[in-house]
Amino acid sequence: YLADLSLQAGLVVDALGLYHSACETLRAIGDLLWVGASEEGLCSASAILLYPHLRESETLHRNTSLQDGKC
């Protein structure tokens, strides 16, 4: 849960470490459902770090072919 909250808060590096710790702990106790969930979070955090340019939002441009309501 803490890794998910860290990722939502934008603390990607912290979330990455927490997901890694969770994977190791959950794998040791044999809880495969939560291992899958923590690996999914690990993939998400890794993708955010590997592809930072995908987080940039594109600005919307006004379509100049539209009229301002004048006929």
PyMOL commands that set and color helices and strands:
alter all, ss='L'
color gray80, all
select helices_A, chain A and resi 2-8+12-29+32-50+52-55
alter helices_A, ss='H'
color red, helices_A
deselect
rebuild
show_as cartoon
